[in-house]
C-alpha cells in the first residue's frame, strides 16, 4: 500500500510504500476510493492537536470498499462500500459510553489522529465504526459527508429548532449544513471572512437568505448561530448576533482563544455550547436522510500524492466546499 505519512507535526507529509496490513479481530481492511481533506487534518498536521499517533496517516472522511474481514465481524461483506468517520473506536465501558454518549468516551481512538486514516490506498478500521453507504452517489461527493456532513448534522441538532440560523465559516461543513437547514425549512445567514465575495456568492448560489462578512451584523437577530471557523474572536460576535434566549454552537475540534467579552452578550439567557465528535447513531441517522435532502457537495479533487497541496489550499481558502484525495 501507499500512504501519505506525517512523521512530525509542522512538516510535510511523505509518500511512503508500506507493507499491506491484515485486519485483526473485529476489524476490516478497506480499499480507499476517496478521502476528504478536513480542517481537523490541518490541526493534526499543524500541531494544534497535540497528541497524535506518530507517525500517523491522516484522513477521516473515507469512502472505500471492504477487501478483507477479520475474525468476529458480522453484517459486512467483501466488496461492500463503507464510510469511515473521525470516531474510530470507543471503549464501551466508561460512563459516557454506558449513557449512549460515546462521542465523549474516556478512551477513544480517532481516525487519522490516534489510528491511521485514509490518506492512503488502504486502511484498517474497527468494523463497528464503518457505515454502510450502499451504491447511490459517487465516491468523491460522498467523502465530505463523513465528517463535514456528520459534525454538521450533530451541530445542527445541538443548535435546536431555531428558524433563523447563522453559519460562521462557509467551508466544507458550512456548505453542507446550509443545504440541510434549507431542507428543514430554516432561513440561513452565511458569514465568511470579511471581503470574501467569492465565498459569499457561493453561499447565495446554495440558497442562503443573506451572505456577508463576519464583521457585519445580520439584517435581523438570529435564533441560533453555529461557528465552524476556528477563530475564537467570533464567539462574542455570534453572541451579539443572536436574540434573547438564542444559542451559539462552537462546532470545531480546535479554536483559538476566546477573548473576554461583556457579560451583557451572554445575559438574557443566551447559551454558548460546544460540539465534540459524533456518535454512530448520528452517522446512521444522517446518512439515512441524505438521499431525501438532495445534498450536492462542492468538491475539488487531488491525487493522493498532492495531499500537501490540498492541505495548503485548504489553509489558504483557495477553493469552495471540500477537497478530496483520490488514490
Number of C-alpha atoms within 10 A of each C-alpha: 13 17 25 25 22 22 16 17 20 14 12 17 23 15 17 14 12 10 8 11 12 15 19 17 13 15 21 27 24 29 24 27 21 30 34 33 31 25 24 22 20 20 18 23 25 15 15 17 16 12 10 21 19 15 15 25 27 32 30 31 30 37 33 25 22 24 18 18 23 16 11 10 16 11 7 17 14 13 13 15 23 23 26 31 32 24 25 24 21 22 14 17 13 15 13 16 18 12 10 14 16 25 19 18 22 15 13 16 19 20 27 25 28 19 24 26 30 35 33 30 20 24 27 23 26 22 25 18 20 24 19 17 19 10 10 8 10 11 21 24 20 26 30 31 29 25 27 27 27 28 28 28 24 19 27 23 11 17 24 14 13 15 16 19 29 28 26 27 23 25 25 28 28 26 28 25 25 27 22 23 19 18 14 12 11 18 20 25 24 27 27 24 17 12 12 14 14 12 25 22 14 18 28 17 9 15 16 23 15 16 25 23 19 20 13 13 14 19 10 11 16 25 23 27 29 28 25 27 25 18 16 16 16 22 24 19 17 25 25 19 24 25 17 18 13 23 27 28 24 25 24 21 17 17 18 12 11 12 10 9 13 8 9 10 20 20 12 12 12 19 18 17 13 15 20 14 21 22 22 20 12 16 23 14 13 21 21 11 12 15 11 10 16 11 20 13 21 18 19 17 18 20 13 22 20 17 24 17 13 25 20 13 13 21 12 9 14 10 18 19 23 27 25 28 27 23 20
